[in-house]
């Protein structure tokens, strides 16, 4: 189990994916369940509460908070900000490509 408790948290979902792919991060079972759900459905974290994320992933709210710390974030709010920024960028790209073709 290797986390970033002492290190800088990822600055983007792309960076988080890269860290997972290169095995810089290894998650305990419960945390892995939340990460998998979050990467497939980033809206879950971006717009959810600790409790709603926990319910959707079949874990406790404490596990969701632990994931934030495991990734080097101060709290769940900071983790949620990463996912919100990802969705903002994705929407901006979609908007830009839509206006370029329209």
Protein Blocks (a to p, Z undefined) as FASTA:
>chain_A
ZZfklmccdfbfklmmmmmmnopaccdfklmmmmmmmmmmmmlmmmmcfklmmmmnopaf
klmmmmmmmnopablmlmmmmmmmmmmmmmmmmmmmmmmmZZ
